[in-house]
Amino acid sequence: MQNPLEDWMERQVRFSATAMLRAISATELVRHRPAFGQAIRPAPGSVLASPELGLDDPNPDYFFHWLRDSSLVIDALRVSIEDGMLGTEALEYFNDFVEFSLSLNRLDGPALLRLGDFRQKIDPELRKYLRNSEDLNTIVGDLVLGEVRFAPDGTLDIFRWARPQNDGPALRALTLLRFWRLEQWRPLTRAESMRALLEADLAFTCAHWREPCYDLWEEQLGRHYHTRLVQHAALKEGAEWSEAIGEAGRAQVWREAAREIASSLEEHFDALSGAYLTPAAVDPNSPHDPFVMRLDIAVILGVIHADASGGAHSVLDPRVLSTMVALEELFAMDYPINRKRAADCAPAMGRYPNDQYFTGGAYYFSTLGAAQFYYRFARAVAAGATLPLSPENRGILAPLLTKPHEPLGGASLDPQHRAGLFKALIDRGDMFMAMVRVHAPDSGELAEQFSQFDGAPASARNLAWSYAGFITAVASRKSAVRQEAVSVLPRAGRGKQFE
């Protein structure tokens, strides 16, 4: 028997899959920006961050194809097909995405300028929002992959923005690698185009990972945990893929780069707080700005997006769990909706302390990311993965166990605790989903934020990333429950819903 929360999740995930498709290949839509002389019709394969057409200030204009968002959405498309919510005919969206992405890789800033100065047609008062010639002239060769977003008609974005951002190609490579591994779908995909795009994304990542770039939130220039972690995962998995297709030399180069990135990730651990932190200074390379680090949900999202099976920077890493709990405590205190939440709800999650964007959070994708973290953790426990114990996670794990007075173990968790821990982790993930349920509108439509003050939808409406986050969170829960059903965990401590 399903419980009411599970019933709601099943309805919401199916709505999310349908709503997310509205953002992919939305060729029937046209975005008019009359002040800038634009009428943008999305091309097949483009992915809108939000398909909303209204220019009703203060809601933001997200009618763009972001490399980051599109990669996460297409990965959720894969999950939707695997889980049977969409049929294999939906693979045509993926094929179009690959071809569209290859066309973006061929864009060139100087070529755009040779067509004439587009700024001359625009009101001089508005030109301050546009990119200058010096900026566009630098977009040559593989540097186009550092563009954070494109017009969904397949042209360069002409607006000023935080550039470069180097996590997009790595995230896209991870999405492609996950499709590539599904051999039963290979006849329905365009393998040569996939290979060309993968090679370009991995080559860019290998060549540019050492360079500072803007973060996941497009605000801070520096070297960021999320960016480095997904770059590490892409190059590590890309090396295995390259070797499998007979490119051993290139595989070795990518494997070595992945090792270097893994070493650099240790710079983000702060022993005092017991958490991974990420830069908050405007420019950590500037002698005038102190190098400031902060808690940021981007760390947890990086762990989810990279999806390592174990070890450092995975859901099993004690330092990652410590970071997750520190973030929960932060937002539990900071957000008014958390201070009056029900006992069966975990705190709504934001991005980082003192966020000023719209209501400053909460965010659907952050709260869903927290749920997915605990579901992924539960699956690893059910699969029998070794769970290391350290000062960072001993005090966190003990209260979760059925019999917390019993010793946890030495260097790793004793097997008799696994069944109780599995149930506790699923329950914790469900508490985050319950918080989303409280603040999701009856329509099922998910914006970017739900206000930290009253839970009302805020910022961009119908955010594709919010739907993608819901789809992947629910899929992770189902995967954990399936794994537990075939595991050798002791029967004691299992909840009825898992029998």
N, C-alpha and C positions, 0 to 999 in steps of 0.2 A: 504494500500500500504506500503510495506516495503521500508526502505531507504537503500542506498548503504552499510552503516555500518552493518545493520541487515542482508543484503544479504551475506556479507562477513562472519559475525559471524556464519550464518547457514552453509556455506560451510566449514569453518574452524573447527567448532565443530564436524562435521561428519568425517572430515579427522582426527581430534584428537582422536576420539573414535577408529577408525581403527588403527591408529599409536600406540595408547596406548596398544592395544591388542598384538602387536608384543613383548611387554615386559613380558607378562604373559604366563607361561607354554611354554617358548620358547625352547622346547625340540629338535628342529632341529638345534640349534646353538651349537658351541663348542668354548670356549675361550682357546687358547693355550698360556701358559706362560712358554716357554721352559726353561728360566733361573731358574725357580722355580719347574720344573718338573711337571707342571700342565696341564691337558686337562679337562676343566670343562664343562660338559653338564648340563644345567638346568633341574631340576626335574619338573614334573607336579605340578602346584600350586605355584612355585617360581615366584617372580616378580623382573625383572631386573630394576635397576635404569636407565640404558640405555642399549639397546641391541647392541650397536655398538661394532664391533669386532676389529677394527683397533687399533694398538698400535702406532698411529702416534703422537708422542710427539709434542707439549705439551698438547694435549687433554688428560684429565684424564681417568683413567680406572675405569668405574662405573659398571663393570660386576659383581655386587654383589646384594644380596637380603637384602636391608635395612628394618628393622622393620618399621621405620617411613614412608619411601617412599611407601613401599608396602601397608601399611594401607590406605594412601591417594589415591593410585591408585585403590584399591579395592572399596573404598567408591565412587570414580568416576565411577567405573563399575556399581555399584548400580544405580547411577543417570542416566547413559546411558541406562540402562534397563527400568527404570521408565519413562524416556522421549521418549522411543520408538526407540532410535537410534540402540539399540541392542535387539535381541529377548531374551526370557526367557531361551533359550538354553545356553546363556552366563553364566547362574548360575552355570554351571559345572566348570567354571574358579573359582568361589567362593568356591565351594565344595572342589576343589583340593587345593585351598589356605588354607582352614581350616585344611585339613589333613596334608599338608606340614608344617604348623605352629606348629601343635601338635608334629610332628616329631622333629622339632628344639628344642622344649621344653625338649626333652629327651636327648639332647646332653650333653656331660660331658668331661671337659678338661683332668682330669687324665686318662680317658679311651683312649683318643687320644694318650697320652704319652705312655701308655702301649703297643701300637702298634709298638713302636720304635721311635727313634729320627729322625724325618723327615728332620731336619736341616743338618744332616750329608751328605745328598745327594746334598746339595746346595753349590755353590761357597762360600767360607768363606767371600768374600767381600760383598756378598749380605745378609748374615745372620743378619746384623744390621737392616734389614727391617722386620725381623720375630719376633714373640712373643717368650719370653723365658719360661722356664719350670715353674718358680715361678708364672708367670701370668696365664698360662693355668691351673695350679693346683688349682687356686681359682675358676674356673668355675665349680661349683658343685651345685646341687639342683636348686632352683629357680633363682640363680644368672645368669644362662644362658640367662634370659630375659633381663638382663642389657647389653647384647651384642648388639652393634649398627647394625651390619650386619653379614651376613653369606655367605658362598659360595653357589651359587644357586643350586648346586647339593645336598644340604642338609647337608653339613659338616661345622665344625667350621672354621671361618676365621683365617688363620695362620699369618696374617700380623699385625704389630703394628698399633694401631689406638687409638683414644680418647675414652676410656671406663672408667666407665659405662655411658650409656645414658638411662635414665629411662622414656622417653616420649613414646617410641615405644609401650610397652604393653598397656598404657592408650589409645593411638590413635587406636590401634587394637581393644580394647574393645569397643570404641565408634562406630567403623565401624561395628562390630558384632551386637551391640545393635540395630543399624539402620536396619540391615537385619532382625533381630529377630522380629521387630515390623511389618514387612510386612507379615501378616498372609496368604495372598493369595499365597505367594511364599513358605510357609513352607513345603508343600508336595514335593517341588523340591529341598529342602536343607536337610542337615544331622543334625538334631536338637541336637542329643546327642553329636556329635563332637563339634558343636558350643557351647553347654553348657560347655563342658569340657574346651575348650579354653578360654571362657569368665571367668570361675571361676579362672583359672590359672592367667590370665592377671590382674583381679581385686584383687586377693589375693596378687600378687607381688606389685601392685601399693599401696595397703594399707600398706604393710609391709615396703616399702622402700621410701615412698614419702619424708620423713624427710631428707634423705641422699643427700649430694651434688652430682651432676653428671655433665657431659658435656652438653652443650647447643645444641639447634637446629642446629647450624652451626658446631658443633664438634670441638670447639676451646677453650671455656672457662669453667673452672670448677667452679661450684657454685650452687646457688639455683635460678632458672630462672623462669621468669613470664610464658613463654609459657609452660614449663614443668609442673609447678604447676597448671596452669589453665586447661590443658587437663586432668591432674590427678584428679582435683576437679570434672570436668564434668563426667569423667568415673565413679568415685565412687558414685557421686550423682545419676546418671542414673542407675548405677549398683545396688544400694540399692533398687531402685524402682523395677527393674527387679527381684532381688533376693526375694523381698517380694512377688511379683506376682507369683513366682513359689514355694512359701511355705517355704522359708528360712529366716524367720523373724529375727532370732538371728544374722545371718551373715549380713543381711541388716542393722541392727542397728549399727554394728561395722563400716561398710563402710560409713554409713550416718554420724557418728560422725567424722570419718577421713575427710570427705568432708567439714564438718563445720570448722575443724581446718585449712585445706588448704585455705578456703575462708578468714579466718582471716589473714593468712600469706601473702595473695596477696596484702593486704593494704601496706605492707612494700615497694612495688614497686612504689607507687605514690610519685612524687616529686612536692610539692606545688609550688616551685619557677618556674618550667617550665610548670606546669599544665598538666603533662603527666606521663604515666606509663613508667618506665625505667627498664632496666635489667642489670645484672652485666657485667662489661667489664674487671675486674681484673682477672689475671690468677688464683689466689686462694684467694677468699675473707676471708678464714679462717687463712691465713698466716699473722703473725704479720709484715712481711717484705713487704707485698703488700697492698697498700691502697685500700679500698673498693670503686671502681669507678663504676658509673652507666652511661648508655648511652641510647639514642634513638635507637630503633631497630624494624624493620618491623616484627620481631618474635612476638611482642606484638599483632599486628593486625592479624597475621596468627593464633595466639593462640585463639583470639576471634572468628575467623571464624571456626577453627577446633572444638572448644568446642561448638559453636552454641547454646548458652543460649538464651532462648526466651525473656528475659528481665532482668532488674535489673543491678547490678554491673557486669562489665566485659562482657557485651553484646554490640551489636551495638548501643543500646539505652543509654548506659552509657556516660554521658557528658565528662568524663575523657578520655574515649576511643576515642571519636570524636576529642578531643583536641590533643591527641597523633597522630591520623591520620593526622591532619592538620600540626602539627609540623614536621612530617616526609616528607610530601609533600613539605613544605618550604625548608627543608634541601636538598633534592635531586634536587629541582628546581634550587637551587643555585650551587650545587656541580657538576652536570653533564653537560658537554658541549652540549650534544644533547638536553637537556632541555632548555638551554638558547636560543636556536634558533628554538624551536618547534612552530608548527602552533597554531593559537588561539583556534582551536577546539580540541586540545590535552592536556590532563593533563600530569604532569611530569612522565617520566619513573622512576620506583622505584628500589632502591637497598636494601641492608640489613641493614647497619649501617654506621656511618661516617668513612671515611678513610679505607674502605675495601680494602684489598690487593690481594684478590683471583682473578687470571687472570686479567681481565680489571677492577676489583673492581665494577662490575655491569655496566649496569642495569640487573635485573633478570626478566625473564618472569613471574615466579610464584609470585614475589613481586608485579609487576604491575597488574597482574590478581587478586591478593589478594586484592589490593586497589579497583579495580572495583567491586569485589564481596562484599566487605564491604558496598559500597554505595547501591548496589542492595538489600542486606539483610536489610539495614536500610530503604530503600524505601518500602519493603514488610511489615515491622513492622508498618510503618506509615499508609499504606493502610489498614492494619488489625485493626487499631484503638488503637494500643498500647499506653499507657500513656508515653509521652515523657517528662521526667523531664528537667527543666531548671535550670542552675547554672552559676556561673561566667565562668566556663570552656567552655560552649557551646553557651551562648547567643550571643556573638559577632560573632560567626561562622554561626549560623543559620539565623540571621537577613538578611544578604545580599542574601541568597538563596530564600527568599520568594518573591512572586509576588508583594506584597505591604509591603516592609520592613519598611516603616514609621509607620505602625500600631503596637500597643503593642503586644508583643509575648504572653503574659499571665503572670500568677503569678508563681506558682511552676511548672506548666507544660504548654506545648504549647496549645494555644487556638485552638479549632476544625476548625475554618474558615481558618487556615493557612495550613491545611493538604494537600489539593489538590496541592497547589503551591509547597509545600516542596517535595511532592512525585515526581513531574515532575523534580524538580531541582536535586534530588538525582539520578534519572534514568539518567538524562543528565550528571551528574558528573561521574557516572560509565561508561557511553558511551565514555566520553573523555579519560578515561584510556584505554578502548578497542581500541579507535582510535589510541592511541600511539602504542599499540601492532601491530595494522594493518600496520602502517607506517614502522615498523621495522621487521615484519615477512616476510620471503622470500616467493616468489611466489609459491614455492613448498609446503608451509604449514608446513614444518619441523621446529620444535621449539627446539632450544638448551637450555642450562641452562641460559646463559646470552646473551644479545645483548649489544655490547660495548657502554659504556658511552661516547665514543669519536666520533664514526661514525655509531653506530647501527649495526655493523656487528655481526653475530653469534659468540659466544665465549664459551669456556669451553666445557662441554660434549654435544655432538650432540644427538638429539632425546631423550631428557630427559623425562622420563615417568611422572614425577611430573609436568612438564610444560604442558603436554597434560591434565593431571588430573585437573590442575588449570583452564585451559580454559573450560573444560567441566562443572565444578562446578560453574564457574562464569556465563556462559551462562544460566545454569539451574536456578541460583538465579535470573537472570533478568527475565526469563520467569515466574517464580513463582511470582515475584513482580507484573508483568503485569496482570497475572491471578487474583491475589488477588485484585488488583485495579478495575478490571472489575466487581467484585461482591461486592465491598465495598459500603459504603454509603457516600463516599467523595463528596463534592459539585462538580458539573460539571465545574464550572468556574476554569480556569487555566490549564485544562488538555491539553496536546499536542495532535495533530491530530492522531499521531501514536497509541494512547491509546484508541481511541474511537471505 
